Amino acid sequence: MSASFEFIWNIILTLVVAPAAWFLLHLNGKQEKLTTGLSDTREEMAKTYVTKTDLHNDLNRIMQRFDRLEEKIDRITGAR
């Protein structure tokens, strides 16, 4: 009786452990794909988009140039 009980218990454990192990391996593979995709996305965003501080610095430089141009135009028009 105990041999058949052990046999049935081994079958039950196999039916539970094998799918659980497959599921965990499958999840691990998906997690690796997501991690790789995320790092690729970050690299692509760095090529395409600019940070707020860089944009702010560039806009300040442009505005300073416009201010200098306005001063020059005022001097030219005021001198006549």
C-alpha positions as a Markdown table, in Angstrom:
| # | Residue | x | y | z |
|---|---|---|---|---|
| 1 | Met | 0.0 | 0.0 | 0.0 |
| 2 | Ser | 2.8 | 2.4 | 0.8 |
| 3 | Ala | 4.5 | 1.9 | -2.6 |
| 4 | Ser | 1.4 | 2.8 | -4.5 |
| 5 | Phe | 0.8 | 5.9 | -2.2 |
| 6 | Glu | 4.4 | 7.0 | -2.9 |
| 7 | Phe | 3.9 | 6.5 | -6.6 |
| 8 | Ile | 0.7 | 8.6 | -6.5 |
| 9 | Trp | 2.4 | 11.3 | -4.4 |
| 10 | Asn | 5.3 | 11.5 | -6.9 |
| 11 | Ile | 2.8 | 11.9 | -9.8 |
| 12 | Ile | 1.0 | 14.7 | -7.9 |
| 13 | Leu | 4.3 | 16.5 | -7.1 |
| 14 | Thr | 5.4 | 16.2 | -10.7 |
| 15 | Leu | 2.1 | 17.6 | -12.0 |
| 16 | Val | 2.4 | 20.5 | -9.7 |
| 17 | Val | 6.2 | 21.2 | -9.7 |
| 18 | Ala | 6.8 | 20.9 | -13.4 |
| 19 | Pro | 4.3 | 23.5 | -14.5 |
| 20 | Ala | 5.4 | 25.8 | -11.7 |
| 21 | Ala | 9.0 | 25.5 | -12.8 |
| 22 | Trp | 8.1 | 26.1 | -16.5 |
| 23 | Phe | 6.0 | 29.1 | -15.5 |
| 24 | Leu | 8.9 | 30.7 | -13.5 |
| 25 | Leu | 11.3 | 30.1 | -16.3 |
| 26 | His | 8.8 | 31.7 | -18.7 |
| 27 | Leu | 8.4 | 34.7 | -16.5 |
| 28 | Asn | 12.2 | 35.1 | -16.2 |
| 29 | Gly | 12.5 | 35.2 | -20.0 |
| 30 | Lys | 9.8 | 37.8 | -20.3 |
| 31 | Gln | 11.5 | 39.9 | -17.6 |
| 32 | Glu | 14.8 | 39.8 | -19.5 |
| 33 | Lys | 13.0 | 40.9 | -22.7 |
| 34 | Leu | 11.4 | 43.8 | -20.9 |
| 35 | Thr | 14.6 | 44.9 | -19.3 |
| 36 | Thr | 16.4 | 44.8 | -22.7 |
| 37 | Gly | 13.5 | 46.7 | -24.4 |
| 38 | Leu | 13.5 | 49.3 | -21.6 |
| 39 | Ser | 17.2 | 50.0 | -22.0 |
| 40 | Asp | 16.8 | 50.2 | -25.8 |
| 41 | Thr | 14.0 | 52.7 | -25.3 |
| 42 | Arg | 16.1 | 54.8 | -23.0 |
| 43 | Glu | 18.9 | 54.9 | -25.6 |
| 44 | Glu | 16.5 | 55.9 | -28.4 |
| 45 | Met | 14.9 | 58.6 | -26.2 |
| 46 | Ala | 18.4 | 60.1 | -25.6 |
| 47 | Lys | 18.9 | 60.3 | -29.3 |
| 48 | Thr | 15.6 | 62.0 | -30.0 |
| 49 | Tyr | 14.6 | 64.1 | -27.0 |
| 50 | Val | 16.4 | 66.8 | -25.0 |
| 51 | Thr | 16.3 | 67.3 | -21.2 |
| 52 | Lys | 14.6 | 70.2 | -19.6 |
| 53 | Thr | 17.8 | 71.8 | -18.4 |
| 54 | Asp | 19.4 | 71.6 | -21.9 |
| 55 | Leu | 16.3 | 73.1 | -23.4 |
| 56 | His | 16.2 | 75.9 | -20.8 |
| 57 | Asn | 19.9 | 76.7 | -21.4 |
| 58 | Asp | 19.5 | 76.8 | -25.2 |
| 59 | Leu | 16.5 | 79.0 | -24.9 |
| 60 | Asn | 18.3 | 81.4 | -22.6 |
| 61 | Arg | 21.2 | 81.7 | -25.1 |
| 62 | Ile | 18.7 | 82.4 | -27.9 |
| 63 | Met | 17.0 | 85.1 | -25.8 |
| 64 | Gln | 20.3 | 86.7 | -25.0 |
| 65 | Arg | 21.1 | 86.9 | -28.7 |
| 66 | Phe | 17.7 | 88.5 | -29.4 |
| 67 | Asp | 18.3 | 91.0 | -26.6 |
| 68 | Arg | 21.7 | 92.0 | -28.2 |
| 69 | Leu | 20.1 | 92.3 | -31.6 |
| 70 | Glu | 17.4 | 94.5 | -30.2 |
| 71 | Glu | 20.0 | 96.7 | -28.5 |
| 72 | Lys | 21.9 | 97.0 | -31.8 |
| 73 | Ile | 18.7 | 97.9 | -33.7 |
| 74 | Asp | 17.8 | 100.5 | -31.1 |
| 75 | Arg | 21.3 | 102.1 | -31.4 |
| 76 | Ile | 21.1 | 102.1 | -35.2 |
| 77 | Thr | 17.6 | 103.6 | -35.3 |
| 78 | Gly | 18.3 | 106.0 | -32.5 |
| 79 | Ala | 21.5 | 107.3 | -34.1 |
| 80 | Arg | 19.7 | 108.6 | -37.2 |
